[in-house]
Amino acid sequence: MFVIGGLVLGVIVGALTARRRGGKPADMAQYAAGFGIAFGLLGLFATLILDRLLLG
């Protein structure tokens, strides 16, 4: 769930960041993809760390 949540949060943050900087729709899509991937990876690592700590 952390991966999906991170992905969704990253897409929202990325699109809003591009919009705030005056970006066009293509810029907003690129920022959304980049932030989505980055936040999704952070969620993946958080999931792995919590899994190791709680079940390991």
Backbone as XML, in Angstrom:
<?xml version="1.0"?>
<chain id="A" units="angstrom">
  <residue number="1" name="MET">
    <atom name="N" x="0.810" y="-1.196" z="0.000"/>
    <atom name="CA" x="0.000" y="0.000" z="0.000"/>
    <atom name="C" x="0.856" y="1.264" z="0.000"/>
  </residue>
  <residue number="2" name="PHE">
    <atom name="N" x="2.034" y="1.169" z="0.602"/>
    <atom name="CA" x="2.906" y="2.341" z="0.612"/>
    <atom name="C" x="3.373" y="2.691" z="-0.796"/>
  </residue>
  <residue number="3" name="VAL">
    <atom name="N" x="3.559" y="1.690" z="-1.628"/>
    <atom name="CA" x="4.023" y="1.939" z="-2.991"/>
    <atom name="C" x="2.952" y="2.686" z="-3.775"/>
  </residue>
  <residue number="4" name="ILE">
    <atom name="N" x="1.717" y="2.216" z="-3.694"/>
    <atom name="CA" x="0.629" y="2.868" z="-4.421"/>
    <atom name="C" x="0.384" y="4.267" z="-3.870"/>
  </residue>
  <residue number="5" name="GLY">
    <atom name="N" x="0.399" y="4.404" z="-2.564"/>
    <atom name="CA" x="0.215" y="5.724" z="-1.956"/>
    <atom name="C" x="1.319" y="6.682" z="-2.344"/>
  </residue>
  <residue number="6" name="GLY">
    <atom name="N" x="2.550" y="6.189" z="-2.353"/>
    <atom name="CA" x="3.663" y="7.031" z="-2.763"/>
    <atom name="C" x="3.567" y="7.442" z="-4.218"/>
  </residue>
  <residue number="7" name="LEU">
    <atom name="N" x="3.134" y="6.514" z="-5.055"/>
    <atom name="CA" x="2.978" y="6.816" z="-6.480"/>
    <atom name="C" x="1.924" y="7.899" z="-6.695"/>
  </residue>
  <residue number="8" name="VAL">
    <atom name="N" x="0.784" y="7.739" z="-6.058"/>
    <atom name="CA" x="-0.296" y="8.718" z="-6.214"/>
    <atom name="C" x="0.119" y="10.074" z="-5.652"/>
  </residue>
  <residue number="9" name="LEU">
    <atom name="N" x="0.733" y="10.069" z="-4.478"/>
    <atom name="CA" x="1.183" y="11.324" z="-3.879"/>
    <atom name="C" x="2.242" y="11.998" z="-4.750"/>
  </residue>
  <residue number="10" name="GLY">
    <atom name="N" x="3.145" y="11.209" z="-5.317"/>
    <atom name="CA" x="4.174" y="11.763" z="-6.183"/>
    <atom name="C" x="3.605" y="12.391" z="-7.443"/>
  </residue>
  <residue number="11" name="VAL">
    <atom name="N" x="2.606" y="11.747" z="-8.023"/>
    <atom name="CA" x="1.973" y="12.300" z="-9.220"/>
    <atom name="C" x="1.317" y="13.639" z="-8.902"/>
  </residue>
  <residue number="12" name="ILE">
    <atom name="N" x="0.628" y="13.700" z="-7.790"/>
    <atom name="CA" x="-0.047" y="14.947" z="-7.406"/>
    <atom name="C" x="0.971" y="16.049" z="-7.125"/>
  </residue>
  <residue number="13" name="VAL">
    <atom name="N" x="1.996" y="15.730" z="-6.352"/>
    <atom name="CA" x="3.017" y="16.732" z="-6.013"/>
    <atom name="C" x="3.754" y="17.190" z="-7.278"/>
  </residue>
  <residue number="14" name="GLY">
    <atom name="N" x="4.078" y="16.255" z="-8.160"/>
    <atom name="CA" x="4.786" y="16.609" z="-9.386"/>
    <atom name="C" x="3.975" y="17.513" z="-10.294"/>
  </residue>
  <residue number="15" name="ALA">
    <atom name="N" x="2.699" y="17.191" z="-10.469"/>
    <atom name="CA" x="1.847" y="18.024" z="-11.329"/>
    <atom name="C" x="1.665" y="19.415" z="-10.733"/>
  </residue>
  <residue number="16" name="LEU">
    <atom name="N" x="1.485" y="19.487" z="-9.430"/>
    <atom name="CA" x="1.318" y="20.796" z="-8.799"/>
    <atom name="C" x="2.608" y="21.615" z="-8.845"/>
  </residue>
  <residue number="17" name="THR">
    <atom name="N" x="3.743" y="20.941" z="-8.721"/>
    <atom name="CA" x="5.022" y="21.649" z="-8.809"/>
    <atom name="C" x="5.216" y="22.242" z="-10.200"/>
  </residue>
  <residue number="18" name="ALA">
    <atom name="N" x="4.913" y="21.455" z="-11.220"/>
    <atom name="CA" x="5.062" y="21.962" z="-12.593"/>
    <atom name="C" x="4.080" y="23.096" z="-12.864"/>
  </residue>
  <residue number="19" name="ARG">
    <atom name="N" x="2.867" y="22.978" z="-12.356"/>
    <atom name="CA" x="1.877" y="24.038" z="-12.568"/>
    <atom name="C" x="2.311" y="25.327" z="-11.883"/>
  </residue>
  <residue number="20" name="ARG">
    <atom name="N" x="2.852" y="25.192" z="-10.664"/>
    <atom name="CA" x="3.307" y="26.367" z="-9.917"/>
    <atom name="C" x="4.448" y="27.070" z="-10.640"/>
  </residue>
  <residue number="21" name="ARG">
    <atom name="N" x="5.273" y="26.292" z="-11.349"/>
    <atom name="CA" x="6.393" y="26.888" z="-12.081"/>
    <atom name="C" x="5.998" y="27.364" z="-13.474"/>
  </residue>
  <residue number="22" name="GLY">
    <atom name="N" x="4.710" y="27.303" z="-13.799"/>
    <atom name="CA" x="4.228" y="27.812" z="-15.069"/>
    <atom name="C" x="4.414" y="26.839" z="-16.224"/>
  </residue>
  <residue number="23" name="GLY">
    <atom name="N" x="4.386" y="25.544" z="-15.940"/>
    <atom name="CA" x="4.613" y="24.545" z="-16.972"/>
    <atom name="C" x="3.390" y="24.271" z="-17.812"/>
  </residue>
  <residue number="24" name="LYS">
    <atom name="N" x="3.645" y="23.802" z="-19.015"/>
    <atom name="CA" x="2.588" y="23.389" z="-19.925"/>
    <atom name="C" x="2.156" y="21.970" z="-19.550"/>
  </residue>
  <residue number="25" name="PRO">
    <atom name="N" x="1.087" y="21.453" z="-20.170"/>
    <atom name="CA" x="0.629" y="20.097" z="-19.825"/>
    <atom name="C" x="1.692" y="19.014" z="-19.997"/>
  </residue>
  <residue number="26" name="ALA">
    <atom name="N" x="2.552" y="19.138" z="-20.991"/>
    <atom name="CA" x="3.619" y="18.148" z="-21.164"/>
    <atom name="C" x="4.620" y="18.220" z="-20.009"/>
  </residue>
  <residue number="27" name="ASP">
    <atom name="N" x="4.901" y="19.415" z="-19.538"/>
    <atom name="CA" x="5.788" y="19.573" z="-18.378"/>
    <atom name="C" x="5.161" y="18.963" z="-17.131"/>
  </residue>
  <residue number="28" name="MET">
    <atom name="N" x="3.851" y="19.183" z="-16.981"/>
    <atom name="CA" x="3.163" y="18.633" z="-15.817"/>
    <atom name="C" x="3.171" y="17.112" z="-15.862"/>
  </residue>
  <residue number="29" name="ALA">
    <atom name="N" x="3.015" y="16.535" z="-17.051"/>
    <atom name="CA" x="3.043" y="15.076" z="-17.179"/>
    <atom name="C" x="4.435" y="14.528" z="-16.860"/>
  </residue>
  <residue number="30" name="GLN">
    <atom name="N" x="5.465" y="15.218" z="-17.320"/>
    <atom name="CA" x="6.830" y="14.755" z="-17.066"/>
    <atom name="C" x="7.168" y="14.854" z="-15.577"/>
  </residue>
  <residue number="31" name="TYR">
    <atom name="N" x="6.812" y="15.954" z="-14.951"/>
    <atom name="CA" x="7.058" y="16.098" z="-13.512"/>
    <atom name="C" x="6.264" y="15.045" z="-12.735"/>
  </residue>
  <residue number="32" name="ALA">
    <atom name="N" x="5.011" y="14.817" z="-13.147"/>
    <atom name="CA" x="4.174" y="13.839" z="-12.459"/>
    <atom name="C" x="4.787" y="12.447" z="-12.565"/>
  </residue>
  <residue number="33" name="ALA">
    <atom name="N" x="5.311" y="12.102" z="-13.738"/>
    <atom name="CA" x="5.933" y="10.790" z="-13.909"/>
    <atom name="C" x="7.199" y="10.671" z="-13.063"/>
  </residue>
  <residue number="34" name="GLY">
    <atom name="N" x="8.017" y="11.683" z="-13.087"/>
    <atom name="CA" x="9.263" y="11.649" z="-12.321"/>
    <atom name="C" x="9.020" y="11.571" z="-10.826"/>
  </residue>
  <residue number="35" name="PHE">
    <atom name="N" x="8.148" y="12.421" z="-10.322"/>
    <atom name="CA" x="7.852" y="12.410" z="-8.896"/>
    <atom name="C" x="7.137" y="11.117" z="-8.509"/>
  </residue>
  <residue number="36" name="GLY">
    <atom name="N" x="6.268" y="10.628" z="-9.380"/>
    <atom name="CA" x="5.567" y="9.383" z="-9.097"/>
    <atom name="C" x="6.522" y="8.216" z="-8.960"/>
  </residue>
  <residue number="37" name="ILE">
    <atom name="N" x="7.491" y="8.123" z="-9.858"/>
    <atom name="CA" x="8.485" y="7.053" z="-9.781"/>
    <atom name="C" x="9.317" y="7.192" z="-8.504"/>
  </residue>
  <residue number="38" name="ALA">
    <atom name="N" x="9.757" y="8.401" z="-8.216"/>
    <atom name="CA" x="10.599" y="8.614" z="-7.035"/>
    <atom name="C" x="9.840" y="8.282" z="-5.748"/>
  </residue>
  <residue number="39" name="PHE">
    <atom name="N" x="8.616" y="8.770" z="-5.614"/>
    <atom name="CA" x="7.846" y="8.508" z="-4.396"/>
    <atom name="C" x="7.443" y="7.040" z="-4.319"/>
  </residue>
  <residue number="40" name="GLY">
    <atom name="N" x="7.176" y="6.411" z="-5.469"/>
    <atom name="CA" x="6.866" y="4.986" z="-5.476"/>
    <atom name="C" x="8.039" y="4.155" z="-4.990"/>
  </residue>
  <residue number="41" name="LEU">
    <atom name="N" x="9.244" y="4.524" z="-5.406"/>
    <atom name="CA" x="10.431" y="3.816" z="-4.929"/>
    <atom name="C" x="10.644" y="4.023" z="-3.429"/>
  </residue>
  <residue number="42" name="LEU">
    <atom name="N" x="10.394" y="5.233" z="-2.960"/>
    <atom name="CA" x="10.491" y="5.469" z="-1.515"/>
    <atom name="C" x="9.479" y="4.620" z="-0.754"/>
  </residue>
  <residue number="43" name="GLY">
    <atom name="N" x="8.279" y="4.490" z="-1.299"/>
    <atom name="CA" x="7.277" y="3.637" z="-0.677"/>
    <atom name="C" x="7.687" y="2.176" z="-0.689"/>
  </residue>
  <residue number="44" name="LEU">
    <atom name="N" x="8.334" y="1.746" z="-1.772"/>
    <atom name="CA" x="8.824" y="0.373" z="-1.852"/>
    <atom name="C" x="9.878" y="0.108" z="-0.784"/>
  </residue>
  <residue number="45" name="PHE">
    <atom name="N" x="10.827" y="1.013" z="-0.646"/>
    <atom name="CA" x="11.861" y="0.852" z="0.370"/>
    <atom name="C" x="11.264" y="0.893" z="1.778"/>
  </residue>
  <residue number="46" name="ALA">
    <atom name="N" x="10.289" y="1.771" z="1.995"/>
    <atom name="CA" x="9.635" y="1.823" z="3.305"/>
    <atom name="C" x="8.934" y="0.501" z="3.602"/>
  </residue>
  <residue number="47" name="THR">
    <atom name="N" x="8.287" y="-0.078" z="2.590"/>
    <atom name="CA" x="7.625" y="-1.364" z="2.765"/>
    <atom name="C" x="8.630" y="-2.456" z="3.093"/>
  </residue>
  <residue number="48" name="LEU">
    <atom name="N" x="9.737" y="-2.486" z="2.380"/>
    <atom name="CA" x="10.745" y="-3.505" z="2.626"/>
    <atom name="C" x="11.363" y="-3.367" z="4.020"/>
  </residue>
  <residue number="49" name="ILE">
    <atom name="N" x="11.645" y="-2.145" z="4.416"/>
    <atom name="CA" x="12.244" y="-1.920" z="5.740"/>
    <atom name="C" x="11.271" y="-2.319" z="6.845"/>
  </residue>
  <residue number="50" name="LEU">
    <atom name="N" x="10.009" y="-1.916" z="6.714"/>
    <atom name="CA" x="9.029" y="-2.276" z="7.733"/>
    <atom name="C" x="8.807" y="-3.782" z="7.777"/>
  </residue>
  <residue number="51" name="ASP">
    <atom name="N" x="8.813" y="-4.421" z="6.630"/>
    <atom name="CA" x="8.643" y="-5.869" z="6.588"/>
    <atom name="C" x="9.800" y="-6.566" z="7.305"/>
  </residue>
  <residue number="52" name="ARG">
    <atom name="N" x="10.993" y="-6.109" z="7.059"/>
    <atom name="CA" x="12.170" y="-6.703" z="7.718"/>
    <atom name="C" x="12.169" y="-6.456" z="9.217"/>
  </residue>
  <residue number="53" name="LEU">
    <atom name="N" x="11.761" y="-5.270" z="9.628"/>
    <atom name="CA" x="11.769" y="-4.945" z="11.057"/>
    <atom name="C" x="10.663" y="-5.673" z="11.821"/>
  </residue>
  <residue number="54" name="LEU">
    <atom name="N" x="9.500" y="-5.781" z="11.208"/>
    <atom name="CA" x="8.369" y="-6.369" z="11.933"/>
    <atom name="C" x="8.314" y="-7.883" z="11.841"/>
  </residue>
  <residue number="55" name="LEU">
    <atom name="N" x="8.754" y="-8.437" z="10.721"/>
    <atom name="CA" x="8.661" y="-9.891" z="10.543"/>
    <atom name="C" x="10.005" y="-10.597" z="10.605"/>
  </residue>
  <residue number="56" name="GLY">
    <atom name="N" x="11.083" y="-9.819" z="10.577"/>
    <atom name="CA" x="12.399" y="-10.444" z="10.516"/>
    <atom name="C" x="12.991" y="-10.651" z="11.820"/>
  </residue>
</chain>
